[in-house]
Amino acid sequence: MPTRVVVIFIGKEGQIAWPHYNFDVASEAESIKKKLTEEIASKEKGIEFYGWHTLYDPAESERLVPDITKDADGILAIPLMQEFADGAWTPHPVLTQLAELNKPMIVYTKPFSVYWDMGPVLENMGRVYTVASQDLNDLMPSLEALKAYNRIRHTRILLLKDYGFNKDAIDPRLRDARWTGPAYLARLKEVFGIDLVRITSKEVVEAYNQVPVEEAQKEAENIIAEAKAVEPPTEDVVKASRALLAVRMLLEKYGANAWTWDCLTDLRQRSLPISLCLAISRLNNEGIPSGCEADVDALITMIIGMAISERPAFMGDPVIDEGKRVMYIAHCTAATQMLGKNQQSFSFKVRTHAESHREVGVETEFDPSNITVLKLEGGITCRGISFPQYAMENKFKGYTLMAEEAKSLGHLESERGCRSKIIVQIPQQVDLDEFKHNFYCEHKIVCYGNYAKQLSILARFLKIGFFRGFYIPLSVLTGDGPSRPQKCALLHKS
């Protein structure tokens, strides 16, 4: 489904204004329309430009704007001229009306069309990003971000997680209560437009038992034929393939297009016939964001990365090696088509799950290339009493998206840690002491390609914060102000 972008020009002929008094508004609008439809739309597949309205009078636009934008996924507003001293303190009324719709909007201006693009004012009003350039090709990153925004808001997550626990073995005061509250689900819907539905291991087992063994055997044969090596017995690969087909069935049943699984609990309790690590790898290959450990925020980061890059993302645990100035990111679930569906696949081995040395995992051999490391973080301040810890007051401070472009040095061959390990080079300008000071337990996400620019724009559309770097200072996440700000640049915080 294409992302529909309504194009609205702002201008009127015969004004004492920039660019000049005899400026031909209609001709300029037609010239831009031609370039957008013939050049930009052909480069940025999945974008549909329409509308081409020219507005200027505030009363008329107030009447027309709700109707002409109602079916739009986003807005491209193009001020063609500016009256003398108009906009020196506030945006043109038409821009204000459009920004207040709270739809993602790109404001494009050429030099000397306006005196000031009013970006800071507009961005505080709505989901706005401004582009000031003679070259329409400079719209591409913002259009990619707009398309990703639309994809994200059509996401439904399937969460595979049991909330029961063994009361004879676990203190009920310490039970895991992640992702259970209505406030969290409402936040996902409000910020990202994402729905979430939860099922238990019982339903996964039922779906598994419905999958014909013959279909699983065919799937397993294909996987074994592709693999560089196979460590587990064929019987386990067939079971893992059967689980893959079961998850596909459940995604279709619930209308979901992303999922995450509470693997650590299920592996310990053996509540499923086989681990779902292979299913995570293969479904990521198919463009379905698939994550581990029921980490919903990490899964949403994968959704963001895959929406921007149009490639699979890899979720893993970060580990630092100071001597080599690298960060390893490791899990047993990496996709093999990290460069995209129609690109060369990475070599891989079918292995056991690393921590347990049983069941089925995947060791993907990552190629050296440009990558982007990213992670969505939600900041919370908490006040409570001591152990057993009771949170008497929790205050959510908002989301911040961290992203940094880096180099992959390939794959680490080691029996230590999870099977798939990508090596990320830490640039010399990164202070390792600062890195460690702000290094806390959370997954990191990797996409192949450079996407920091697009992600920063997407954060504006989502109205969340954005940091360029490998980490976000904890003090910033909790709203206590920047920690050693010279080490981590705050690009914007909505």
KEKOLSE-777222 format. One line per 5 residues: their letters; for each residue x, y, z of C-alpha. Coordinates in pm, 1 decimal. Layout:
a) X/Y/Z  ...
***
This chain:
mptrv) 0.0/0.0/0.0  160.7/329.7/-108.3  217.0/620.5/127.7  -10.5/899.6/6.0  143.7/1246.4/27.3
vvifi) -74.8/1548.8/-43.1  120.8/1835.0/-199.7  16.0/2188.5/-102.1  178.0/2499.5/-247.2  156.5/2831.0/-62.2
gkegq) 166.7/3144.0/-271.9  -16.6/3419.2/-456.9  91.7/3628.6/-752.0  127.1/4006.7/-752.1  263.6/4040.0/-399.1
iawph) 542.9/4262.0/-269.5  741.5/3957.7/-175.2  1033.0/3726.2/-229.5  1139.1/3588.1/-476.4  1023.8/3907.3/-660.5
ynfdv) 711.3/4103.6/-756.0  662.6/3939.4/-1098.5  718.8/3587.3/-970.4  501.7/3331.0/-1157.2  353.7/3114.7/-881.0
aseae) 158.1/2885.4/-1115.7  459.2/2817.3/-1337.6  683.2/2739.5/-1039.6  422.1/2501.6/-894.3  391.4/2321.7/-1227.6
sikkk) 770.2/2288.5/-1257.1  798.4/2134.4/-909.9  504.0/1902.1/-978.9  674.5/1774.9/-1294.4  998.2/1697.7/-1109.0
lteei) 819.9/1531.1/-818.8  611.3/1303.3/-1040.5  874.4/1222.8/-1303.3  1195.4/1212.3/-1099.9  1139.5/1182.5/-726.2
askek) 844.9/939.1/-735.6  1039.2/706.8/-967.5  1332.3/698.3/-722.2  1129.2/663.6/-404.3  899.8/368.7/-473.5
giefy) 591.3/346.5/-256.7  525.1/722.0/-245.7  212.4/856.1/-418.6  196.6/1234.1/-461.8  -146.4/1387.6/-514.3
gwhtl) -349.6/1703.3/-454.2  -134.2/1986.1/-595.6  -343.8/2254.9/-424.8  -228.6/2618.3/-408.0  -343.9/2801.8/-94.4
ydpae) -275.2/3145.3/45.9  -576.5/3310.2/207.1  -604.5/3192.8/572.3  -984.7/3191.3/577.2  -1005.4/2987.6/258.3
serlv) -738.2/2741.8/369.9  -904.8/2694.7/709.0  -1214.5/2582.1/521.4  -1032.2/2361.1/269.6  -744.7/2204.9/466.7
pditk) -943.4/1942.8/665.1  -1101.5/1803.3/349.3  -798.1/1801.6/120.0  -576.1/1632.5/380.9  -816.7/1378.2/531.4
dadgi) -693.4/1083.3/320.5  -325.3/1178.0/337.8  -61.1/975.1/519.4  161.7/1282.0/509.1  186.7/1637.8/380.3
laipl) 442.9/1807.0/157.3  400.1/2182.9/205.0  589.3/2408.8/-35.5  589.6/2784.6/35.0  668.7/2946.1/-301.1
mqefa) 690.5/3306.4/-181.9  688.9/3524.3/126.1  547.2/3871.4/167.8  770.8/4144.7/300.6  835.0/4077.1/672.6
dgawt) 573.3/3797.0/673.8  684.8/3504.3/885.7  952.5/3696.2/1070.1  807.3/3574.5/1399.6  536.9/3322.4/1312.5
phpvl) 478.6/3082.9/1020.3  233.1/3161.4/744.5  -119.5/3079.5/870.3  -155.5/2799.2/613.2  157.7/2629.5/749.4
tqlae) 25.1/2665.2/1103.0  -307.0/2508.6/1006.1  -128.6/2217.4/839.0  112.0/2160.2/1129.5  -173.7/2150.5/1378.1
lnkpm) -328.2/1854.6/1194.0  -57.6/1648.2/1369.7  19.4/1453.0/1054.0  381.0/1411.0/944.8  467.5/1709.8/727.5
ivytk) 768.8/1803.8/518.4  812.3/2175.0/449.2  1025.9/2232.2/138.6  1161.5/2574.5/43.2  1410.3/2696.0/-214.9
pfsvy) 1659.4/2970.7/-126.8  1496.7/3316.4/-148.3  1145.8/3172.1/-160.7  1121.3/3261.8/206.9  1345.8/3446.4/449.9
wdmgp) 1328.2/3186.4/729.0  1184.1/2834.5/711.1  1034.4/2866.3/1062.1  1138.7/2508.5/1130.5  1177.7/2533.5/1510.8
vlenm) 834.9/2692.7/1550.2  661.0/2444.6/1321.2  833.8/2144.1/1478.6  698.6/2241.2/1819.3  348.5/2256.2/1671.0
grvyt) 342.8/1916.8/1502.4  527.4/1635.3/1330.4  727.9/1861.4/1100.3  1062.5/1843.6/921.6  1196.0/2124.4/704.0
vasqd) 1412.7/2096.3/391.1  1573.3/2413.5/254.1  1747.9/2336.3/-75.7  1753.5/2416.4/-445.6  1768.6/2043.4/-519.5
lndlm) 1446.2/1843.8/-485.0  1655.9/1528.5/-441.0  1730.1/1651.2/-89.7  1372.1/1550.3/-8.0  1465.6/1182.3/-34.6
pslea) 1567.0/1115.8/330.6  1250.2/1281.1/462.5  1031.9/1089.3/214.6  1197.0/764.1/325.3  1121.2/857.3/685.9
lkayn) 761.7/943.4/597.8  715.0/608.8/426.3  862.7/430.5/729.2  630.1/622.2/963.6  332.6/495.9/766.2
rirht) 456.7/136.4/779.3  516.0/149.5/1152.8  161.1/267.9/1216.4  24.6/-38.8/1037.1  198.4/-281.5/1275.0
rilll) 37.2/-541.0/1497.9  265.4/-731.3/1736.5  208.4/-1088.8/1848.5  363.8/-1141.7/2193.7  432.5/-1505.9/2283.1
kdygf) 466.4/-1508.8/2660.3  338.3/-1694.6/2964.0  272.5/-1499.1/3282.0  227.3/-1799.5/3504.9  517.4/-1902.6/3730.6
nkdai) 611.2/-2175.8/3975.4  517.0/-2036.5/4315.9  720.7/-2311.2/4484.6  1037.2/-2183.4/4314.9  978.5/-1810.8/4259.1
dprlr) 897.4/-1543.6/4515.8  571.8/-1392.0/4381.7  698.6/-1047.1/4481.5  972.0/-1086.4/4217.4  758.8/-1215.1/3931.8
darwt) 809.0/-1059.6/3590.6  536.1/-804.8/3517.2  679.2/-662.7/3193.5  441.7/-557.1/2915.5  127.3/-637.8/3112.2
gpayl) -20.0/-299.8/3192.3  -285.3/-116.9/2992.7  -83.1/204.5/3025.1  205.1/47.2/2832.2  -22.9/-83.7/2557.2
arlke) -194.0/254.8/2531.3  147.3/421.4/2502.5  245.1/195.1/2211.5  -75.5/288.6/2033.8  -42.9/660.5/2103.2
vfgid) 323.5/701.5/2010.0  369.7/443.8/1734.8  18.7/343.6/1630.4  111.6/-15.9/1717.1  -132.2/-277.7/1848.2
lvrit) -25.2/-577.4/2056.8  -195.3/-909.6/2120.8  -62.1/-1174.1/2360.1  -85.7/-1551.8/2340.5  61.4/-1824.8/2561.2
skevv) 283.2/-2125.1/2493.3  -26.0/-2346.4/2504.0  -158.1/-2190.6/2183.6  184.1/-2218.0/2019.8  190.8/-2590.8/2099.2
eaynq) -160.0/-2631.8/1956.6  -54.7/-2460.9/1633.1  261.5/-2672.9/1620.7  56.9/-2991.8/1643.7  -162.1/-2876.0/1353.7
vpvee) 133.5/-2845.6/1114.9  173.4/-3159.4/899.7  510.9/-3325.1/956.3  554.7/-3361.5/578.9  545.1/-2982.8/532.6
aqkea) 799.9/-2936.5/809.5  1028.2/-3195.6/649.9  1023.7/-3006.9/317.9  1103.8/-2681.2/495.9  1386.9/-2849.7/685.5
eniia) 1532.6/-2996.6/366.1  1551.4/-2649.6/211.6  1718.3/-2504.2/520.7  1970.6/-2787.9/544.3  2052.6/-2750.3/173.7
eakav) 2121.7/-2377.3/221.1  2331.0/-2417.4/535.6  2709.3/-2425.1/538.0  2696.9/-2681.6/818.7  2434.5/-2848.4/1038.3
eppte) 2509.7/-2935.2/1401.5  2178.8/-3057.5/1556.2  2018.0/-3385.7/1450.8  1787.5/-3366.4/1148.6  1494.1/-3449.0/1376.4
dvvka) 1548.1/-3122.3/1565.6  1573.6/-2919.4/1243.2  1240.6/-3069.3/1132.8  1086.5/-2976.1/1468.6  1225.2/-2621.7/1440.8
srall) 1082.4/-2598.1/1087.3  746.4/-2717.4/1215.5  759.0/-2444.3/1480.0  839.1/-2189.9/1206.6  528.3/-2293.5/1013.1
avrml) 323.9/-2276.3/1335.0  433.5/-1917.8/1400.6  343.7/-1823.6/1041.6  0.0/-1972.0/1104.1  -43.9/-1772.2/1426.8
lekyg) 65.9/-1446.6/1263.8  -198.2/-1496.6/997.5  -461.7/-1593.3/1253.9  -412.9/-1272.5/1455.7  -343.3/-1040.8/1163.3
anawt) 1.9/-969.0/1308.1  308.2/-863.6/1109.5  569.1/-863.0/1389.6  630.2/-1089.4/1688.0  852.3/-1158.2/1987.5
wdclt) 892.8/-1463.0/2208.2  982.4/-1507.7/2575.4  1261.0/-1749.7/2489.9  1445.1/-1748.6/2822.6  1141.6/-1870.6/3016.6
dlrqr) 1037.3/-2128.6/2757.8  1389.1/-2269.6/2720.7  1420.8/-2315.2/3097.0  1075.7/-2463.2/3144.3  1075.3/-2652.0/2810.6
slpis) 719.2/-2538.1/2751.3  753.2/-2572.4/2371.3  854.4/-2877.8/2165.0  1157.0/-2684.7/2031.6  1303.6/-2334.9/2049.9
lclai) 1181.2/-2070.1/1804.5  1528.5/-1932.3/1722.8  1517.0/-2066.8/1366.9  1169.2/-1918.8/1318.1  1298.9/-1576.4/1425.2
srlnn) 1583.5/-1594.9/1172.4  1370.7/-1712.7/880.5  1080.3/-1474.1/939.9  1318.2/-1179.2/962.1  1442.0/-1291.0/619.1
egips) 1083.1/-1255.0/498.5  1061.4/-897.1/626.3  859.1/-982.5/938.7  1021.4/-817.9/1244.3  1090.4/-1103.6/1485.5
gcead) 1252.2/-1061.8/1825.5  1372.0/-1244.3/2134.8  1307.1/-1238.6/2509.9  965.2/-1071.6/2484.0  1156.8/-742.0/2461.5
vdali) 885.6/-531.1/2302.5  1085.5/-206.9/2294.1  1369.6/-388.2/2115.0  1117.2/-534.9/1871.6  979.7/-186.8/1802.8
tmiig) 1337.7/-77.3/1733.4  1361.4/-362.6/1481.6  1032.1/-247.7/1329.9  1173.9/104.8/1298.9  1500.6/-16.3/1147.3
maise) 1331.1/-247.9/899.4  1079.0/18.9/799.7  1362.2/262.4/720.5  1611.4/22.9/560.8  1366.5/-217.4/393.3
rpafm) 1605.8/-489.7/509.6  1606.1/-736.0/801.5  1738.6/-614.1/1135.3  1946.3/-806.8/1388.4  1877.1/-788.1/1761.5
gdpvi) 2148.8/-889.5/2004.7  2335.5/-841.9/2330.8  2621.3/-588.2/2316.7  2963.8/-673.8/2459.3  3266.5/-438.1/2460.7
degkr) 3630.8/-528.2/2395.5  3833.6/-219.8/2492.5  4164.9/-349.8/2362.4  4032.4/-405.2/2011.3  3794.9/-103.3/2022.5
vmyia) 3503.1/-315.4/1908.7  3155.2/-398.4/2027.1  3020.6/-746.4/1964.4  2644.7/-786.9/1925.8  2537.3/-1146.9/1972.0
hctaa) 2225.2/-1366.0/1958.3  2134.4/-1708.6/1817.8  1868.8/-1576.3/1580.6  2028.0/-1361.1/1308.2  1866.2/-1334.7/967.5
tqmlg) 2078.7/-1451.3/674.8  1942.5/-1205.0/417.7  2060.5/-893.5/599.5  2113.0/-708.6/269.3  1751.5/-758.0/160.0
knqqs) 1527.8/-1020.4/4.2  1670.6/-1008.6/-346.3  2034.6/-968.9/-243.0  2308.4/-1220.0/-170.0  2248.0/-1414.2/151.7
fsfkv) 2515.3/-1445.9/417.5  2657.3/-1791.4/484.5  2514.7/-1958.1/793.2  2536.7/-2269.0/1007.1  2250.3/-2442.1/1181.8
rthae) 2375.2/-2478.3/1539.6  2237.9/-2556.7/1880.6  2122.4/-2277.6/2110.4  2444.3/-2150.6/2271.9  2358.4/-2126.6/2642.4
shrev) 2179.3/-2462.3/2657.2  2375.5/-2653.3/2388.0  2050.4/-2807.4/2270.4  1764.3/-2741.8/2029.4  1828.7/-2520.4/1721.7
gvete) 1998.1/-2182.5/1675.2  2156.6/-1998.6/1382.9  2513.8/-1879.2/1332.9  2512.1/-1616.3/1058.8  2847.2/-1507.9/915.5
fdpsn) 2809.4/-1131.1/883.8  2987.6/-948.4/602.2  3200.5/-636.4/660.0  3009.0/-326.9/548.3  2846.4/-2.4/660.4
itvlk) 2585.1/-53.0/930.2  2359.5/146.9/1160.2  2327.5/57.0/1529.5  2006.0/174.3/1693.5  1791.2/131.6/2003.2
leggi) 1467.6/282.3/2131.0  1482.6/368.9/2500.5  1199.6/471.5/2729.0  1303.3/684.5/3024.2  1132.8/633.1/3360.3
tcrgi) 1188.4/789.3/3699.5  1091.3/566.8/3989.2  1047.0/625.3/4361.3  988.5/339.9/4599.0  1100.4/146.6/4902.7
sfpqy) 1383.4/-102.3/4945.2  1397.8/-476.5/4886.6  1173.9/-638.1/4791.8  1159.1/-334.0/4569.6  820.5/-169.8/4553.7
amenk) 776.5/111.3/4304.7  545.4/358.3/4473.5  563.9/608.5/4187.6  666.0/561.5/3823.4  678.0/849.8/3578.8
fkgyt) 737.3/786.2/3210.8  965.0/1053.7/3064.1  923.8/966.2/2698.6  1104.0/771.9/2428.9  1441.2/853.0/2277.2
lmaee) 1580.6/680.9/1968.9  1957.1/626.7/1964.2  2133.0/567.4/1632.3  2489.4/568.0/1504.8  2645.8/474.4/1174.2
akslg) 2941.3/238.1/1202.9  3146.0/-29.3/1029.6  3089.1/-401.3/1057.8  3419.5/-589.5/1063.8  3241.9/-916.1/991.3
hlese) 3160.6/-1216.4/1207.7  3338.5/-1337.5/1521.1  3416.2/-1709.7/1526.8  3396.1/-1808.0/1892.1  3222.4/-2065.5/2107.9
rgcrs) 3177.0/-1803.5/2379.1  2840.1/-1629.4/2385.9  2550.8/-1653.6/2143.6  2604.8/-1810.7/1801.5  2573.6/-1509.5/1568.3
kiivq) 2822.3/-1233.4/1658.1  2868.0/-918.9/1449.5  3184.0/-713.8/1512.9  3116.0/-338.9/1528.9  3412.4/-103.2/1507.8
ipqqv) 3409.0/171.6/1771.8  3544.1/494.4/1615.1  3847.9/662.0/1770.5  3646.7/971.8/1863.1  3429.2/766.1/2100.4
dldef) 3560.0/787.2/2457.8  3553.4/428.9/2586.2  3530.6/540.0/2949.0  3220.9/742.5/2863.5  3087.1/446.7/2667.3
khnfy) 3125.9/219.1/2971.5  2986.2/486.5/3202.6  2666.2/487.7/2995.1  2664.4/117.1/2905.4  2363.9/-50.6/3062.8
cehki) 2186.3/-375.7/2997.0  1977.1/-347.5/2684.5  1963.6/-502.8/2340.1  2107.1/-325.6/2037.9  1970.8/-347.3/1683.5
vcygn) 2178.4/-356.3/1364.4  2074.0/-275.4/1007.0  2304.8/-286.4/706.7  2343.1/59.5/549.7  2367.8/420.8/671.2
yakql) 2036.7/552.0/807.3  2110.8/799.2/1088.5  1969.7/1092.6/889.4  1645.0/914.8/804.6  1605.8/792.3/1162.9
silar) 1649.3/1142.2/1303.3  1372.0/1266.1/1072.6  1150.0/971.2/1163.1  1194.1/1060.1/1531.0  1054.9/1406.6/1455.0
flkig) 752.4/1253.2/1284.6  700.8/1023.9/1585.6  756.8/1317.9/1824.3  1021.4/1132.3/2022.4  1376.7/1227.1/2111.5
ffrgf) 1681.1/1137.3/1903.3  2049.6/1095.3/1992.3  2334.7/1037.2/1752.0  2574.3/799.7/1925.2  2625.1/444.8/2055.8
yipls) 2456.4/525.8/2386.7  2219.3/765.9/2558.9  2326.2/902.7/2898.0  2093.9/763.5/3163.2  2050.8/1109.6/3313.4
vltgd) 1903.9/1230.6/2984.9  1661.1/938.4/2962.7  1531.2/1010.5/3311.3  1503.2/1383.6/3251.3  1782.8/1485.0/3489.2
gpsrp) 1975.6/1676.3/3225.1  2271.2/1585.4/3004.9  2553.0/1375.6/3146.6  2891.2/1502.6/3029.5  2724.6/1661.8/2724.3
qkcal) 3047.9/1707.0/2533.2  3051.5/1332.1/2476.6  2699.1/1280.9/2342.2  2528.8/1531.9/2118.6  2155.6/1578.5/2161.8
lhks) 2025.7/1634.3/1810.3  1673.6/1697.7/1923.2  1442.2/1611.7/2206.6  1071.1/1647.4/2144.3
***
